[in-house]
Amino acid sequence: MEKVYYMDNAAATRLDEAVLEAMRPFFFETYSVATSEFGYSLGIEARDAMEDARGRLATCLGADHDEFIFTSGSAESSNLAIKGVAKALGEKKGKHIIVSKIEDFPVLYSARTLEKQGFKVDYLNVDEFGFVDMEALEKLMTEETILVSIQHGNQEIGTVQDLEKIGALCRGKGVLFHTDATHSFTRMPLDVRKVPVDLVTVSAHTIHGPKGIGGLYIRKGTAISKIMDGGFQEFDLRGGMDNIPGAVGFAKAAELVTVEENRRLREMRDKIIQLVFDQIPDVILNGHPSQRTPQNANITFHYVEGESITLHLDMHGIAVSTGSACFSRSLEASHVIAGIGGDHERAHGSIRLTLGRFNTMDEAVFVVETLNKVVENLRKISPLGKEKE
């Protein structure tokens, strides 16, 4: 197999071998469901492993053991946070929630579902970097507002919001605050003892952990109701089979992320951005130059289509993603680029490069060198490029 230069780590990461080794016994040895202390030994061992993993992940967030529940991933976590709060408080307090326009789909689509059920949803504007408008947020809040959901690190452009300010505003107004930290968990500091956030979505798939396992931090006393029936798992907040290997792998993956690794990712990210701007004309960096997740570089290349760049890079073994409509099942260009004021041309020409543990600086340099050649060649044959000339 030819070498693959994988730079789509925001979509999924390669499993770390150490994570696989931590999970292995729970496939072949301690493979039962979790049982109480009155159950059989194999089930008690499985339960103890799951509770140990829960505690380790809670510690990563500064939370207590019983404030963290396991889910099937970030989509379920955000669905539970938003719909669960709506179910618990909709009839008691109000039917108004606020989300930003650039949230990931689990948040946006959960909000749209609630709209169909009679809830009022306001979609908060962001500025050209992707930061929410704090004054607008405060003006939107009413006595009926029960929840604000604003992500920590954006999935496309990497912009990192000021959770302390947003949380303080929500706390002062008596409104619950949820943040989707799928792309910032372990990559950016987030301590729930210091940040006034009530619900936090996290996932293993972005940090070299297994797919199909995620988590939701729920601050003690937060009003939330179950939205998926089938059993009494996770403090009776979800039904379904416990994913014990996944939980163990998630905890191991989170603990493998280091400050040094994040520093190295940031250096590679900055090198990519610098080389692109040095070598390729007519480009735009999407998102804030510095207040962004360490692994994210999102760049628009004018006069050429993102899907063309992606396909040509793939011929060189390079995997990246694009905000172009042609790569979206909805056939809509990136709502994030549109949300920061970008037009269709800017969205269609955007490329997201997201780095992970197994990327190297040499790979980063090679990818930009190849990108330079690809963009130059595509602009020569692009109608948009000919228009510019």
N, C-alpha and C positions, 0 to 999 in steps of 0.2 A: 504494500500500500504506500502510495506517495505521501510525503509529509503534508500534514494539514496545519495551516496557520489559523487556529480557531480564535476569533475575536468577536464572539457573540455570547459572551458569558452572562449577559443580563437575561438571556432567554433560558439557558441551562448551562450548567458547569459539568466538567468531567469529575466523576466520583474520585475522591482521594482514596488511595489504597488502604490507608490507615483506617478510614471510615468503614470500608468493606470488611476489614479484619475485625473491627469492633462489632459489626452486625452479624458476622458469619455464625456465631454460636446460636443465635436466635432464629436461624433457619433450620439448623440441623441437630441441635442439642436441646436448648430451652425453647421449644417451638410451640408450646401450648398457649392458650389464652391466659390472661391475667386472672388470678382468683384471689379471694380473701384469705386471711390467715387461717380460716377454717377449711380451706380447700386442700388439694393435693400439692405435693412438694414442687412439682414442675411448674404449676401455675403460680405458686407463691414466688418462686424464683423469677418468673416472667414479670409478675407485678412489681417486685422489688427493683428490677432493672428499669422498668418504665418510670417508676417513681424517682429513681436516682437520676434518670435522664431529665425528668421534669424539673427537678431541683437545680440541676446544673444549668439548664437553659434559663430558668427564672433568675438565677444569679447573674447571668450575662446581661440581664435587663435591670438588675437591682431590685427585682421583685421577690415576693414570698413564694414559697413552693406551691401554695394552693391558689395563686393568682395566674397560673399559666396552664392553659389547656392545649392538648394536641388536636390538630385537624388534618385534613387530607392535603392541605396546601394553602397558599395565600388566597386563592379564590374563595374557598370555604370560610377562611378566617374573616375576610372582609364582608362576605355575605352575612355571617353570623353577627358580626359587630353591628352592622347597619340595620339589617332586618330584625335582629334580636332586640335591639334598643327600641326600634319602631313598634315592635309587638308589645314590649313591656310598658312603654310610655305613651303610645299613640292615643289611647283612649283616656289616659289619666292626666297628661300634661298638655299635649299638643301634637300636631301633625306637620311640623315644619323642620326640615333639615337643610343643611348647607354643605355643598361639596365644591371643590375647585374644578375649573373647566379642564384641567390637564391630568386628572386622576387616571389611574389604570382602570381597565374595563370592569373588574369585579366591583369597584366602587361606583363607577358611572352607571353600570347596568342595574346594580341593586337600587340605586336612586331612581332610575327610570321605572323599575318595577313598582316601587312605592308610589310614584306619581299615578300609576294606573289604579292604585288602591286608594286614591283619595288624599295622599300626602302632597304638601306643597314643597317643592324642591327649588332652591336657588343655586345657580351655578356661578361661582365666584370668579371674577376676572383675575388675570395675572398680568404682570408687566412684561417687558420685552425679554427679561431674563428668566421668567417663570415664577417670580415671587408673588404671593398673594397680596392683594390690596387690603391692608389691615383696617383702614378707615371704612372701606366698603363692607368688610366683614362685620364690623361693629354695627353699621347702619342696617344691615340685613337681619340682625338678631331681634327677635320679638319674644313676647311672653310664651308664644307657642313653639319656639325653637327647642328641640330636644337633643339635637346632635349636630356637630360639625365634623366633617371628615376631610382632612387635608394631609397629603402624603408627606413623608420625611424626605426621601430622595426620589426624584422623578425617574421613571422607568426608561424614558427616551433621552432626555437632555441632561439628566443627572443633577439638576438644581436642588440644593438642600434648603428646606424651609427652616425658619426660626421657630422651632416648636415651643420654646419657652414663652415667647411673646404671644403666640396663638393660644397656647394652653392657659396662660394667665388671663387673657381676655375671656375665654370660655368659662374658666373657673369663676371669674368675677360676675358673669352673667348667669351662673347656675346652669350652664349647658355642658353636656358631655362632649368629650373630644376624642375622636379616633384618628389614628395615623397609620397609614400603610408604610411599614418600614422594610418591605420585601427587599429593596435594593440598597438599603443602608445598614441593615442589621449586621453587627460586628465590623462594618466598614467605617461607620461614623459613631461617635459617642452618643449613647442614649441610655440615661439612667432615670428610671421612673420615680426614684426617690427625689430627684431634683427637678424633673420636667413634669408639669401638671397635665399629664395625658392619662386618659381613662382606659383606652383600648389600643393595643398595638398589634398589627398584623406582621408576622415574620414567616419565613419559609427556608427550607434546607436547600432548595434546588439552585440558589444563587451563590452558595458558599461551599461548593464541592461536596455537598451532602446528597442523600438519595432523593429522587423525585417522589412525589406523592405523600409528603409529610410536611406539615407546617404547624404553626402555633398561633394562639391569640392570648395576649396578656389582657387580663380583666381586673382592674383595680377593685379591691374589696368594697362592697356596697354599691357597685355599679348595677343599675337596673337593666337586666337583659333576660330574654326568654329564649327557650329552645326553638329552633326552626326546623330541625330534622329529627323525625321520630325513628324508633327502631330498637331502643335500648336505653340504658342508664349510664352510659359511659361519660367520662370527663365531667364529673360532678353533676351529672344529669343535664349537661348542656348539648349533647349530641348522641346520636345512636349510630352504632356500627362497630365493626371489629377493630379492636385495638391494634395499631400498627407498631408492634413492639420493636422489630428490627429497625424500622424507620425512626422511631423515637430515639433509640440508642445511637443510630448513625447521625441523627440531627445534632444531638448533644456533642458527639465527638467532633463533627464538622465545625461547630461553633467554637469549640475550644482550640482548634487548630489554627484559627485566624489570629495573626499576631500584628502588633504595631509595626514591626519591621516589614511584614508582607504588604500592609497597606501603604507604607512609605514607598516601597518598590513599585507598587501599582501606580501611585501618584506620579512617580518619576517617569514611568513609561508613558502614562497618559499625557503628561506635559511635553515629552519628547515628540510624541505623535503630532500633537497640536502645533508645536514649534516647526517641525519639519514640513508639515502640510502648508503652513503659511509662508515658509521660506521658499518652497519649491513650486507651489501651485497658485496661480493667480485666481482672482474672482471666487473667493471662498468666504463663508460665514461660519463662525462658531455659534452653535445653538446652545443656549443655557449660559449660566454665569461663568466668567473666566476662572474663578477660584472657588467659589462656594458651590461646589459640585462633588458628587461622590468620586472617590479616588480612581475608580475603574472606568469612568465614562468619558468618551470623546464623541460628540455628535456634530458633524460638519456638513454644511450644504455646499455643493459644487455647482455653481451656476452654469447654465447652457448645456447641461447634460442630465439625463434621467438616472435616478438612483438605482432602478432595477437593472439598467444596462451596466452600471458600475459593478453591482453585486454579482451579476452573471459572469462578467469578464474576470473579476477577481477570483471567482470560483474556479475558473479554468487554470488559475495559478495555485490552486489549493488554499485560497484564503476565504474564510467564512466571516461575513459581516451581515448586518441587517440594514434595511432601508425603510424610510417612512412613506415610500411611494404607494399609491393606491393599488398598483398592479400586484403588490405583495401582500395585500390585505384582503381577507375573505369578504369584508364588508364593501370592498371597492371604494373606500373612502381614504383620502390621503390623511396623514398624521393629524389627529385632532390636537396634539401637543404643539406642533409647529404652528398650526392655525391659532391656537390659544395664545401664543406669544407674539401674534401679529404677523406671522409669515403667510405669504400667498401660496397658491398651488405650486408655483414654480420652485419656491424655496422648499416646500415639503417634498415634492417629487425628486429633488436633487439631493436630499439628505441621506447621509450614511452614518450609522451608529456603530462605533467600535467599542466593545466592552471587554476589559481585560480580566484575566484570572491568574490563579497561582502558577499555572504551567506555562504562561507566556514569558518570553525573555525580551531583553532590550534589542538583541539582534533581530528577533522576529519583528519587533515594532519598526525598526529601520527598514527591513525588507518590505514590509507591508506598505509603508509610505512610498518607497521607491517604485514599487509595482503600481500603486495607486496613481502616482504621477504619470506614468506611461499610459495607463488605462484611460485616465481622464483626458490627457492630451490627444490620444487617438480618437476617442469618442467625440470630442469637441470638433474634430476635423470633419466628421461625417454627420454631426448633429445639425438639424435645421436651425436650432437655437444658436449654436455656435457660429453657423454661417451668417445668421442675422447680425450677430455682434460684429463680425468682421466687416 
